[in-house]
Amino acid sequence: MAKRRARGRDVSGILLLDKPTGITSNAALQRVKRLFCANKAGHTGSLDPIATGLLPICLGEATKVSAYLLDADKGYRVTVKLGEKTTTADIEGEVIECRPVPALTRAAVQTLLAGFVGDIEQVPPMYSALKKDGRPLYELARQGIEVERRPRRVTLYSIQLLELRADELDLEVMCSKGTYIRTLAEDIGAQLGCGGHVQALRRTLTGGFELCRSATLDELERVRDAAPAAALDAYLLPMDSALQAWPAVRLTRDMAYYLRHGQAVLVPRAPTAGLVRLYDSDQEFLGIGHILDDGRVAPKRLLATAD
């Protein structure tokens, strides 16, 4: 049987996209894939259609590191609308409850927000991509079906009050993976006694990547229209840029040979535990390794170029 030919270019790297509002993360991914004529692409954690901001997109071999960006800490700027509770906990939902907003002071709000910092439990919203018996919860929610959801432990590293208005809070949130900002907005509104929902949301940070380094779809399309697809490659970051917090392990030519063939190797002065970035003697990134109990370095996820 003839091998199916890949469609598109064998282009690899990480694009930092500033996702616009009004489209899903998958729709943004597909537009980027077409712009780059890439044969493979994946994003690193969905943003709701109303949300904007940093959406790292992995092309080609970089999809092998996308799971580690999914696990990365995140940063957001969010506007919480007080006095209204909605079906979806954001501005897209139907308002189901209105309550007066009490007179608030910065000191009182900051004290309340401090109570959310640390390890907390969140009940995932029904309007989420979590699955029940293979079906996303949002599909059930649209049919008026509500199912029990187990609380999930997440970590909020910090919540800063940027601006306080009569019925709105502008917040900056640093949190762990899996944190639902919509749930946080609802919980803040509940503790204030008036309810609340997300009015605007912008992701500013994913792992070590910052929004200020991102590009918009409009910008990418202008470059594509003015030059060949390859001109867009200047926007791509190296694959190992997603793993800069991990220690690097440099391999000799012989070590790299054995590791490429699935064998663990003993590397002098290597870390004693955890995941590592692997490089060959020419400083080329080979992929991801992990340290065995006996101290040897074993391959975990190698790039095709390392074969």
C-alpha positions as CSV (number, residue, x, y, z in Angstrom):
1,M,0.0,0.0,0.0
2,A,1.4,3.4,-1.0
3,K,2.3,5.7,1.8
4,R,0.0,8.7,2.1
5,R,1.8,11.9,1.3
6,A,1.7,14.6,3.8
7,R,0.0,17.8,2.8
8,G,1.8,21.1,3.2
9,R,5.3,22.0,4.3
10,D,7.5,20.3,6.8
11,V,7.8,23.4,8.9
12,S,8.4,23.2,12.6
13,G,8.4,25.8,15.4
14,I,6.2,27.6,17.9
15,L,4.1,30.6,16.9
16,L,2.8,33.0,19.6
17,L,-0.6,34.0,18.4
18,D,-2.6,36.9,19.8
19,K,-6.0,35.2,19.3
20,P,-8.9,37.7,18.5
21,T,-12.3,37.5,20.1
22,G,-15.2,35.8,18.4
23,I,-13.5,32.7,17.1
24,T,-12.6,29.4,18.7
25,S,-9.0,28.3,19.4
26,N,-9.4,25.6,16.8
27,A,-10.6,28.0,14.2
28,A,-7.5,30.2,14.9
29,L,-5.3,27.1,14.7
30,Q,-6.7,26.1,11.3
31,R,-6.1,29.7,9.9
32,V,-2.5,29.6,11.1
33,K,-2.0,26.1,9.6
34,R,-3.3,27.4,6.2
35,L,-1.2,30.5,6.4
36,F,2.0,28.5,7.0
37,C,0.9,25.7,4.6
38,A,1.9,23.4,7.5
39,N,1.2,19.7,7.4
40,K,0.8,19.4,11.1
41,A,-0.3,21.9,13.9
42,G,-1.7,21.9,17.4
43,H,-2.6,24.5,20.0
44,T,-1.6,24.4,23.6
45,G,-4.8,25.0,25.6
46,S,-8.1,26.4,24.4
47,L,-9.3,30.0,24.9
48,D,-13.0,30.6,24.9
49,P,-14.4,32.5,21.8
50,I,-14.9,35.7,23.9
51,A,-11.3,35.5,25.2
52,T,-8.3,37.0,23.4
53,G,-4.6,36.8,23.9
54,L,-1.7,34.4,24.0
55,L,-2.3,31.1,22.2
56,P,0.9,29.3,21.4
57,I,0.6,27.1,18.3
58,C,3.0,24.3,17.6
59,L,3.8,23.4,14.0
60,G,5.3,20.2,12.8
61,E,7.7,18.5,15.2
62,A,6.9,21.1,17.8
63,T,3.6,19.4,18.4
64,K,5.7,16.9,20.5
65,V,6.3,19.6,23.1
66,S,2.7,21.0,23.1
67,A,1.6,18.8,26.1
68,Y,4.2,20.5,28.2
69,L,2.8,23.9,27.4
70,L,-0.7,22.6,28.3
71,D,0.8,21.9,31.8
72,A,2.3,25.4,32.1
73,D,1.2,28.1,34.4
74,K,-1.0,30.9,32.9
75,G,-1.6,34.6,33.4
76,Y,-4.8,36.5,32.6
77,R,-6.3,39.9,32.7
78,V,-10.1,39.7,33.4
79,T,-12.9,42.1,33.8
80,V,-15.5,40.8,36.2
81,K,-19.0,42.3,35.8
82,L,-20.8,42.4,39.2
83,G,-24.5,42.2,39.9
84,E,-25.3,39.7,37.2
85,K,-25.1,35.9,37.1
86,T,-25.3,34.2,33.7
87,T,-25.8,30.6,32.5
88,T,-22.2,30.4,31.2
89,A,-20.5,32.5,33.8
90,D,-19.4,34.9,31.0
91,I,-20.9,37.6,28.9
92,E,-22.1,35.2,26.2
93,G,-24.7,33.6,28.6
94,E,-28.2,34.5,29.5
95,V,-28.6,36.6,32.6
96,I,-30.4,34.4,35.2
97,E,-30.0,36.6,38.3
98,C,-29.6,40.3,39.0
99,R,-28.7,41.7,42.4
100,P,-27.6,45.1,43.7
101,V,-23.8,45.6,44.0
102,P,-22.8,46.8,47.4
103,A,-20.5,49.9,47.8
104,L,-17.0,48.5,47.6
105,T,-13.6,49.8,48.7
106,R,-10.3,48.8,47.3
107,A,-9.2,47.6,50.7
108,A,-12.3,45.4,51.1
109,V,-11.9,43.9,47.6
110,Q,-8.2,43.2,48.1
111,T,-8.9,41.4,51.4
112,L,-11.5,39.3,49.7
113,L,-9.2,38.4,46.7
114,A,-6.4,37.4,49.1
115,G,-8.6,34.6,50.3
116,F,-8.5,33.0,46.9
117,V,-4.7,32.9,46.7
118,G,-3.1,29.5,47.2
119,D,-4.4,26.0,46.6
120,I,-8.2,26.0,46.1
121,E,-10.9,23.7,44.8
122,Q,-13.0,24.7,41.8
123,V,-16.1,23.0,40.4
124,P,-15.7,23.0,36.6
125,P,-18.5,24.9,34.9
126,M,-21.0,23.0,32.8
127,Y,-20.0,25.1,29.8
128,S,-16.6,23.6,29.5
129,A,-14.8,21.1,27.3
130,L,-14.6,18.4,30.0
131,K,-16.3,15.2,28.9
132,K,-18.9,13.0,30.5
133,D,-19.3,9.6,28.9
134,G,-17.4,10.9,25.8
135,R,-19.5,14.0,25.4
136,P,-18.3,17.6,26.2
137,L,-20.2,19.1,29.1
138,Y,-21.1,22.2,27.0
139,E,-23.2,20.0,24.7
140,L,-25.1,18.7,27.7
141,A,-25.5,22.2,29.0
142,R,-27.0,23.4,25.8
143,Q,-29.6,20.7,26.1
144,G,-30.4,21.9,29.6
145,I,-28.8,18.9,31.2
146,E,-26.6,19.4,34.3
147,V,-24.4,16.6,35.7
148,E,-22.4,16.4,38.9
149,R,-18.8,17.6,38.5
150,R,-16.0,16.8,41.0
151,P,-14.1,19.7,42.4
152,R,-10.6,20.1,41.0
153,R,-7.6,21.4,42.9
154,V,-5.8,24.4,41.3
155,T,-3.4,27.0,42.5
156,L,-3.8,30.8,42.3
157,Y,-0.4,32.3,42.7
158,S,-1.6,35.9,42.8
159,I,-4.7,38.1,42.1
160,Q,-4.1,41.8,41.7
161,L,-6.9,44.4,41.7
162,L,-6.0,46.7,38.8
163,E,-9.1,48.9,38.8
164,L,-12.3,49.1,40.8
165,R,-15.5,50.6,39.3
166,A,-19.0,50.7,40.6
167,D,-19.9,47.3,39.2
168,E,-16.7,46.0,37.6
169,L,-13.4,44.7,38.7
170,D,-10.3,44.6,36.5
171,L,-8.0,41.8,37.8
172,E,-4.6,40.3,36.9
173,V,-4.5,36.6,37.7
174,M,-1.5,34.2,37.8
175,C,-2.6,30.6,38.1
176,S,-1.8,26.9,37.5
177,K,-3.1,24.9,34.6
178,G,-6.8,23.9,34.7
179,T,-7.9,27.1,36.4
180,Y,-11.3,28.3,35.3
181,I,-11.4,32.1,35.3
182,R,-15.2,32.0,34.8
183,T,-15.6,30.0,37.9
184,L,-13.3,32.4,39.8
185,A,-15.4,35.3,38.6
186,E,-18.6,33.6,39.8
187,D,-17.1,32.8,43.1
188,I,-15.9,36.3,43.7
189,G,-19.3,37.6,42.8
190,A,-20.9,35.1,45.2
191,Q,-18.6,36.2,48.1
192,L,-19.5,39.8,47.4
193,G,-23.2,38.8,47.7
194,C,-24.2,40.2,44.3
195,G,-23.0,37.6,41.7
196,G,-20.7,38.1,38.8
197,H,-19.5,36.9,35.5
198,V,-16.6,37.4,33.0
199,Q,-17.1,40.4,30.8
200,A,-13.7,40.3,29.1
201,L,-10.7,37.9,29.3
202,R,-7.2,38.2,27.9
203,R,-4.4,35.6,28.4
204,T,-1.1,37.4,28.9
205,L,1.2,34.5,29.9
206,T,1.8,30.8,29.1
207,G,4.8,29.3,30.8
208,G,7.7,31.5,29.8
209,F,5.9,33.0,26.8
210,E,4.5,36.6,27.1
211,L,1.8,38.2,25.1
212,C,4.1,41.1,24.0
213,R,6.0,38.7,21.7
214,S,2.8,37.5,19.9
215,A,1.5,38.3,16.4
216,T,-2.1,38.8,15.2
217,L,-3.8,36.9,12.4
218,D,-4.1,40.2,10.5
219,E,-0.3,40.8,10.7
220,L,0.4,37.2,9.6
221,E,-2.0,37.5,6.7
222,R,-0.3,40.8,5.5
223,V,3.1,39.1,5.5
224,R,1.7,36.1,3.6
225,D,0.1,38.3,1.0
226,A,3.4,40.3,0.5
227,A,5.8,37.3,0.4
228,P,5.9,33.5,0.1
229,A,4.7,31.3,3.0
230,A,8.3,30.7,4.0
231,A,8.6,34.4,5.0
232,L,6.3,33.7,7.9
233,D,8.9,31.3,9.3
234,A,10.7,34.3,10.9
235,Y,7.8,34.4,13.4
236,L,8.5,30.8,14.6
237,L,10.4,30.2,17.9
238,P,12.6,27.2,18.3
239,M,10.9,24.1,19.6
240,D,13.0,24.0,22.8
241,S,11.9,27.5,23.7
242,A,8.9,25.9,25.4
243,L,11.2,24.0,27.8
244,Q,13.7,26.6,28.9
245,A,12.9,26.0,32.6
246,W,14.3,22.5,32.3
247,P,18.0,21.7,32.6
248,A,19.9,21.0,29.4
249,V,21.9,17.8,28.8
250,R,24.7,17.8,26.2
251,L,25.5,14.5,24.6
252,T,28.7,13.3,22.9
253,R,28.3,11.8,19.4
254,D,28.3,8.3,20.8
255,M,25.8,9.1,23.6
256,A,23.5,10.7,21.1
257,Y,23.7,7.6,18.8
258,Y,22.7,5.2,21.6
259,L,20.0,7.4,22.9
260,R,18.5,7.8,19.4
261,H,18.2,4.0,19.4
262,G,16.2,4.0,22.6
263,Q,19.0,3.2,25.0
264,A,19.7,5.1,28.2
265,V,23.1,6.6,28.6
266,L,25.2,7.8,31.6
267,V,26.1,11.4,31.3
268,P,28.6,13.0,33.7
269,R,27.2,15.8,35.8
270,A,23.6,15.3,34.5
271,P,20.7,16.2,36.8
272,T,19.6,13.5,39.2
273,A,15.9,13.5,38.5
274,G,13.2,14.9,36.3
275,L,12.8,15.9,32.7
276,V,15.7,17.4,30.6
277,R,16.3,19.0,27.2
278,L,18.6,16.9,25.0
279,Y,21.3,18.3,22.7
280,D,23.8,16.6,20.5
281,S,27.5,17.5,20.1
282,D,26.5,20.1,17.4
283,Q,24.1,21.8,19.9
284,E,21.1,20.6,17.9
285,F,18.0,20.0,20.0
286,L,17.1,16.2,20.0
287,G,14.0,16.2,22.2
288,I,13.0,15.3,25.7
289,G,14.7,12.9,28.1
290,H,14.2,11.8,31.7
291,I,16.5,10.7,34.4
292,L,16.2,7.1,35.6
293,D,16.5,5.9,39.2
294,D,20.1,4.8,38.5
295,G,21.1,8.2,37.1
296,R,21.1,7.4,33.5
297,V,19.5,9.6,30.9
298,A,16.7,7.9,28.9
299,P,14.8,9.2,25.8
300,K,11.2,10.2,26.4
301,R,10.2,12.1,23.3
302,L,12.6,12.6,20.4
303,L,12.2,14.7,17.3
304,A,12.0,12.9,14.0
305,T,15.1,14.9,12.9
306,A,16.9,13.1,15.8
307,D,16.3,9.6,14.2
